[in-house]
């Protein structure tokens, strides 16, 4: 459904991200006293006075940028202005009226779009006088607000909604599809002897988190997948600060790509802001279905890459590994595909099941194979095995290799069922669950992967004690 668009713009550090978070109802945008933290365009649906609209948070708009990064940030803001139906212009009451504010206002006036002026950081009646100077900008209305405390909120949102285009029939009749639960549970059905693996209901959008170390090409890859320069790209490490969600629909399937900030080792993070941004990137892994890890082909697999894979596995997400910048290796005889594959096996032993591709996000080489691989690993991630098949598998696995005895007593595996999907989670009932060694758990996981092609997804197996007949206890 197409929604009207509202873009928040203004100079750096005037409180745009705080205002954005208050409008959307949660802390999506990173807020910090340091100017220039927001650099990409952040999109989220907001609701006020019965209207829903797409809200865009932008980086600080410098009228005369003097660095390449500021030029790139300005370009992102200009794209947001082009997309917007209404512009929410934010100024800082404490900093006072500045010539830069007037220059930004002149730029907005040339767009010929409705502009709502919000004088931010008016925390109480005693600060109202600070807003008077901003009448010089030449607006019809001026709204004194405190984004941090919510002061002036009703009046500001009402002014924005009043300037939105009339709602379309599609918007009036649209339904909120909501979000399907991660378990994707299926109703139990009768299963024949030859019942096939089934797919749990697919979510209305497949969430893909793009992760990796700083300056690895994550934003370049997401722009390539979207087919537009949505995300700011710069040679300086740490350009992306917020996890940025970007939706695209391809062949009827909606994908939400989350471009995350680069994550370094904790011992190398001395900046509290960078530590917070890294934590936000880790949270992005938790809310995705598939994590896409980028590795630098020239540097090979690093300790931090292994740490990121460990985070993905611990949180039970599907995983695809992309060896990026492969175009730079053509003249380097020391780098080849076999050598990289050996590094993956040696340094990422906890994710040998994850498929990998050699790509160049910059040139597009190999990128056409990424979406089919994401779809394939999500299908495995979302698969439910019928109980009859699962127990035939268990019988075959135990017949091939019995469970080692514990204290000279046999350990028996009676029954198995799949408790949930995303990731596939198997529960096995046993007479002595604590007697099943880790090596045998890995044997069952590997056998499951071999038989049912669980590519790109972790498998979880839990052992529970079978209830004794008449005991009433587990």
PyMOL commands that set and color helices and strands:
alter all, ss='L'
color gray80, all
select helices_A, chain A and resi 16-24+68-83+99-110+125-137+153-162+169-173+218-226+266-268+272-286+303-314+326-329+337-347+349-351+367-381+387-400+433-435+438-452
alter helices_A, ss='H'
color red, helices_A
select strands_A, chain A and resi 4-9+42-48+51-57+86-92+114-120+143-144+198-199+206-211+244-250+253-259+290-296+318-324+355-358+383-384+413-420+425-430+460-465
alter strands_A, ss='S'
color yellow, strands_A
deselect
rebuild
show_as cartoon
